[in-house]
Amino acid sequence: LHHPSALEMFEQIIDASKGKQIVMFLDYDGTLSPIVDDPDRAFMSKQMRATVRKLARFFPTAIVSGSKYKKGSEGVVFQAGSEFLPMIDEKWSGLAQVVKSVLKEYPKLRLTRFANCTDVFPVYIGDDRTDEDAFKVLRERGQGFGILVSKFPKDTSASYSLQEPTQVMDFLQRLVEWKRVAFQGHSRV
C-alpha cells in the first residue's frame, strides 16, 4: 500500500517523460483545494491558483472535477475548435472509407498513423476512488503516471503519492521550475 512520494521521485518522473509533452490532469476537491464538508465551499488558495496558472503556461493542463459545472467555470471553460467538432464527426466515416479504397487500389501505399505528432506523457493527480479509473489506464498502458493525494496509505493504481494539497503545490511548482530552467537553457542554444 506504500507508494513512493512524487516529490522524492521527481527526477524519475522527469526521466520517464523525456522526449514527450507532459500533460497535466488535476482533480479539484482534495487535490488543488483542501477537503471540506461542503464541496461548494472547496476553493483553491491564491498561491495554488497562481501555481496552476504558471503550470498551464508550460504544460497543457486540465482541471477535473465531479463538482457542479458552474462552480469554477465562469470565464474558464472552453474547448478550442469546438465549432468544428460536429463537422469532424460528420465527415470522419466518409474520409475513412475514401482512405480505405485508395489503399485497396494502391497496395504499395501504407497508412502511417500519428506521424509528426507530439507524444504526450499524462500525469493525473487525484485524491479519491473516482480518480482510480485514470490511474488504472495510465498504469496498464505504461504511459504516464497517476499520483494519489492521501495522508493515509490506500490501495490504488497510482504510481506515486503526495499527502495533501500543499505537497501537490510543491510538486507543481517544482515541475514549473524544471520546465522554466529547461526552456531558458534551450532558448540560448
N, C-alpha and C positions, 0 to 999 in steps of 0.2 A: 504493500500500500504506500510505501515511500517513493516519491518521485523527486528527482533532483531539482534543486532550485534553478529557475530560469536565469536568475542573476548570477549564480555561481557558474552556470554552464553557458554563459553568454557567448564566449568565443566559439564553442562547439556549434551553437545555433548559427552564428555568422558563417563559420566554415561550411556548414551544410547548405547555406544559401548562395554560395559563390557562383557567379555567372547567371543568377536568376534575380528577378524582381520580387522583392519581399512585398506581400500584400497583407495588410492587417485587417482582421475581423475582431471587433471588440464588443463583448457583451456590455450592457449598460449597468443594470442594477447589481451591486455587489462586486463589480469589476472596476468600472470607472467612477462609481459613486458607492458610498457605504450602504450596506443593507439597512433598511429601515422598515418598520412595521407596515407603513402605508406606502406602497410603491409610487403613488403620486407625489410623495414627498422626497423621493430619491433625486438628488441633484449633484452634479459634479462640482467640485471646488473650483475656484478661479484658477488655481495653479494647475489642476488636472485639465481644465478646458484649454489653457494656454499650451500645455504639453501636447494635447491631441491636435491642436491647430498646427503646431510645429511638425508633429509626426506626419500629418496629411500633406505637408509641403514636400516631403521626401518620399513618401510611400502611399500608394492607393490605400485608402482607409475606409472601412465601413463600420458603423456602429449598429450592432444587432441587439434588438430588444423585443421582449414579449409584452412590453407596456403598451398602453393605448397609443395609437398612431399620432394623435395630436400633441401628446405630452412634450416631446422635444423637437418637434418637426418644423416649427414655424420658421420659414426662411431658409431651411437647410435641406429639405427633402426634394430631390430631383433625380432624374435619370437622364444622363446625356444621351441624345439621339433617340429619345423615346418616341418622337413623332415618326420615326422610320420603322419601329417595331412591327406595326400591323402589316406594312408593305413587305418586310422581310419574311414574316410568317407566311404571307400570301404567296410570295414568289419562290420560296425556298424549294418546295417539292418540284415545281416545274424546272427550276435550274438543275436540280439533282438528276432529273430524267434526261435533260439535254446532255449533261456531262457523261452519264452512263452510255448514252447512244453514241457519242463521239468516241469513247473508249472502246466500244464494240467494233466500230468501223476502223479504228486505227490501233491494232493490238500492241504496237511498239510504244505507244504513249503510256505513261504511268501517272497515276494520280498520287501526288505527294501532299500530305496534309500538314498544315501548320508550319510550312516553311516560312522563313522570315518573320517569325513572331517571337515575342519575348516569353521565355519560360518563367512561370511565376512560382513563388515559394510562399504558400499561405501560412500565416501564423494566426491562430484563433485563440483568444484569451477569454475564458468564461468561468463562472463560479457554480453552476448547478447542473442538475440532470438534463435540462433542456439543451445544454451545450454538448452533451456526450455524443450525439449523432455526428456532429462536426469533428470531434476528437477522433472518433472511430474511423471515419472516412480518411482522415489525414494519416492515421497510423496504418490502416490497411493498404493504402496506396503508396506509402513511404514517400509522400510528397508534402513537405511542410510539417508543422508541429502544432499540437494543442497544448495549451498551458492552463492548468486548473488553478483557480484562485480559491484557497481554503486554508483556514487556520489549523484544520484537523486533517489527518490522512484519510483519504477516501479511495474506494475502488473506482478507477477511472481509466479511460483510454488515452488520456492526455499523457504527453511525454515528459512534461515538466510541471513545476508548480510555483506559485507565489502565494504568500499568506494573506495579503489584504490589498485593498486599492492603493495604499501608499507604496507598496512594493511594485504594483503594476506601473505606477507613475515613474518610479525609479528605473524600471526596465525600459519603458518607452523613452524616457529621457536619454538613457544610455544608447538606445538604438538611434535616436536622432543625432546624438553627438558623434557616434561612429560614422553615420552616413555623411554628416556635415564635414568631418575631417577627411573622409574618403573622397568626397566631392571636391573639396578645395585642393587636395593633392592631385586629383585627376585633371582639374582645370589648369594647373600650372604646366602640365606636360605639353 
